[in-house]
Amino acid sequence: MEYAYNTSGSNTLNKLWTQSAVDCYMIGCMCSKCYLYKSVFLKSETKCKMKDTVIELVRQIGVPDITKDDV
């Protein structure tokens, strides 16, 4: 099965795992668990695109290198 993802922001993707992207990855891209989503995007008309970014990062460079010390 082939999945189509919204990669509209992929041309600006810096191909590095930021702390926000790692946090999103760690919670399984579930906005209901995200502090950033709750504080910024919940009541905004702007949609968070972090999930799209995380999916694109995984696709392009793989999963983040997370050690126990990082968590």
Contacts in CASP RR format, 6 or more apart in sequence:
PFRMAT RR
TARGET T0000
AUTHOR 0000-0000-0000
METHOD contacts of the structure
MODEL  1
MEYAYNTSGSNTLNKLWTQSAVDCYMIGCMCSKCYLYKSVFLKSETKCKM
KDTVIELVRQIGVPDITKDDV
5 52 0 8 1.000
5 55 0 8 1.000
5 56 0 8 1.000
5 59 0 8 1.000
6 49 0 8 1.000
6 52 0 8 1.000
7 52 0 8 1.000
7 56 0 8 1.000
8 49 0 8 1.000
8 52 0 8 1.000
9 49 0 8 1.000
9 52 0 8 1.000
9 53 0 8 1.000
9 56 0 8 1.000
10 56 0 8 1.000
13 53 0 8 1.000
13 56 0 8 1.000
13 57 0 8 1.000
13 60 0 8 1.000
15 57 0 8 1.000
15 60 0 8 1.000
15 61 0 8 1.000
17 25 0 8 1.000
17 57 0 8 1.000
17 61 0 8 1.000
17 64 0 8 1.000
17 65 0 8 1.000
20 36 0 8 1.000
20 50 0 8 1.000
21 50 0 8 1.000
21 53 0 8 1.000
21 54 0 8 1.000
21 57 0 8 1.000
21 64 0 8 1.000
22 64 0 8 1.000
22 66 0 8 1.000
22 70 0 8 1.000
23 34 0 8 1.000
23 36 0 8 1.000
24 34 0 8 1.000
24 50 0 8 1.000
24 51 0 8 1.000
24 53 0 8 1.000
24 54 0 8 1.000
25 54 0 8 1.000
25 57 0 8 1.000
25 58 0 8 1.000
25 63 0 8 1.000
25 64 0 8 1.000
26 66 0 8 1.000
26 71 0 8 1.000
27 33 0 8 1.000
27 34 0 8 1.000
29 50 0 8 1.000
29 51 0 8 1.000
29 54 0 8 1.000
29 55 0 8 1.000
31 37 0 8 1.000
31 41 0 8 1.000
31 48 0 8 1.000
31 51 0 8 1.000
34 48 0 8 1.000
34 50 0 8 1.000
36 48 0 8 1.000
36 50 0 8 1.000
37 48 0 8 1.000
37 50 0 8 1.000
40 48 0 8 1.000
41 47 0 8 1.000
41 48 0 8 1.000
57 64 0 8 1.000
END
